[in-house]
Amino acid sequence: MNRQKRIQGQRKRRQMRVRKRVRGDGERPRLAVFRSHRHIYAQIIDDEQGKTLCASSSRKVCGTYGGTVEHAKQVGSDLAAKATALEIQAVRFDRGPYRYHGRVRALADAMREKGLKF
């Protein structure tokens, strides 16, 4: 149990280190990513108003299991389509405590291919 608490504490510190530098506003909202073992979730947040503007997840896009790079690409393209419908062209990327590789990178690359800037 102590190992699990230590890992949770490390993850929270990494997340706060990234979060203190990344703030979303009306002009450039924050793109927050959460990655679990089975799914990946992403949402675009306006921190000034405290509102989620749009969101997407592998649970809705892919179905039962969404823990692969291909599913992350689908989530990224789905969220980019929702963002362009809301006339959002640029975001600030908040990777949270996760490294920029694998599923997180695939989601970001798919959003860039659809025209979002960050």
Backbone torsions as a table, in degrees:
resi	resn	phi	psi	omega
1	MET	NA	-35.7	-180.0
2	ASN	-63.9	-37.8	178.3
3	ARG	-62.2	-42.2	-179.8
4	GLN	-64.4	-41.4	177.8
5	LYS	-65.4	-38.2	178.9
6	ARG	-64.3	-42.8	179.3
7	ILE	-65.0	-41.0	177.8
8	GLN	-63.1	-39.6	178.2
9	GLY	-65.7	-41.0	177.9
10	GLN	-63.4	-42.9	179.6
11	ARG	-63.3	-41.0	179.8
12	LYS	-66.2	-39.1	178.3
13	ARG	-65.6	-42.2	177.1
14	ARG	-62.3	-41.9	-179.5
15	GLN	-63.1	-44.0	-179.2
16	MET	-69.9	-31.5	177.3
17	ARG	-63.9	-39.8	177.7
18	VAL	-74.8	-41.9	-173.6
19	ARG	-66.3	-30.8	-178.7
20	LYS	-70.0	-18.6	178.0
21	ARG	-96.4	-19.7	-173.4
22	VAL	-113.0	113.4	176.0
23	ARG	-128.6	136.8	178.8
24	GLY	-97.1	146.0	176.1
25	ASP	-133.1	-172.2	-177.7
26	GLY	-64.8	-34.5	-178.5
27	GLU	-77.4	-45.6	178.1
28	ARG	-130.2	92.7	179.7
29	PRO	-71.2	167.9	-177.3
30	ARG	-92.8	133.6	174.9
31	LEU	-99.7	104.4	-177.4
32	ALA	-97.8	137.8	-178.6
33	VAL	-119.3	133.7	171.2
34	PHE	-124.4	131.8	-177.0
35	ARG	-124.3	122.8	172.6
36	SER	-109.7	-177.8	-179.3
37	HIS	-68.4	-33.5	-174.7
38	ARG	-102.1	-20.3	-173.7
39	HIS	-144.2	169.2	172.8
40	ILE	-133.5	137.3	-177.1
41	TYR	-125.5	144.7	176.9
42	ALA	-144.0	142.5	177.6
43	GLN	-145.9	150.4	178.4
44	ILE	-105.3	122.8	-169.5
45	ILE	-123.2	135.6	170.1
46	ASP	-97.2	106.1	-174.9
47	ASP	-72.9	-24.8	178.3
48	GLU	-66.2	-41.7	179.5
49	GLN	-91.8	-17.1	-178.2
50	GLY	72.6	35.5	-176.9
51	LYS	-123.4	144.9	170.9
52	THR	-87.4	121.3	-177.0
53	LEU	-81.3	-43.3	175.1
54	CYS	-158.2	158.6	-177.1
55	ALA	-148.4	158.9	176.5
56	SER	-152.1	154.2	178.8
57	SER	-150.1	160.8	178.7
58	SER	-72.2	-18.7	176.5
59	ARG	-66.4	-38.9	-178.8
60	LYS	-84.4	-36.7	-174.7
61	VAL	-80.6	-43.8	-170.2
62	CYS	-104.3	-24.7	-179.7
63	GLY	106.7	-129.3	-168.4
64	THR	-71.3	-46.5	-178.7
65	TYR	-124.4	128.0	-177.6
66	GLY	-134.2	39.9	-174.2
67	GLY	-100.4	30.8	-179.6
68	THR	-119.1	167.6	179.3
69	VAL	-64.5	-37.6	179.8
70	GLU	-63.5	-39.8	178.3
71	HIS	-67.6	-36.3	176.8
72	ALA	-63.9	-37.2	176.4
73	LYS	-64.0	-40.0	178.1
74	GLN	-64.2	-40.7	178.4
75	VAL	-64.7	-41.7	178.9
76	GLY	-62.2	-43.6	179.8
77	SER	-70.1	-34.8	177.5
78	ASP	-65.9	-44.2	-179.9
79	LEU	-68.2	-36.0	177.4
80	ALA	-64.8	-37.7	177.4
81	ALA	-65.0	-40.9	177.7
82	LYS	-65.6	-38.4	-179.4
83	ALA	-68.0	-41.5	179.0
84	THR	-67.8	-29.7	175.2
85	ALA	-66.4	-29.5	177.0
86	LEU	-90.9	7.2	179.6
87	GLU	62.5	39.5	174.4
88	ILE	-99.4	120.7	-178.6
89	GLN	-108.1	-23.3	-177.3
90	ALA	-137.1	140.6	178.7
91	VAL	-134.8	165.7	171.6
92	ARG	-105.5	127.9	-172.8
93	PHE	-86.8	121.7	176.6
94	ASP	-113.1	101.2	-178.1
95	ARG	-81.3	-7.8	-179.3
96	GLY	67.8	-142.0	-178.9
97	PRO	-86.1	8.1	-173.4
98	TYR	-96.0	143.9	176.1
99	ARG	-69.5	154.6	-180.0
100	TYR	-85.7	78.4	175.0
101	HIS	-161.9	166.5	177.3
102	GLY	66.9	-127.1	-175.5
103	ARG	-67.3	-35.7	179.9
104	VAL	-66.2	-43.2	178.8
105	ARG	-67.0	-40.0	179.4
106	ALA	-62.5	-40.5	177.7
107	LEU	-63.3	-45.4	-179.1
108	ALA	-65.4	-42.3	179.7
109	ASP	-64.3	-38.8	178.8
110	ALA	-65.1	-36.7	178.5
111	MET	-70.2	-36.6	177.1
112	ARG	-66.5	-37.9	178.9
113	GLU	-63.5	-31.0	179.4
114	LYS	-82.7	-2.6	172.9
115	GLY	108.7	1.1	177.7
116	LEU	-78.4	142.5	-177.7
117	LYS	-110.2	132.4	171.7
118	PHE	-163.9	NA	NA
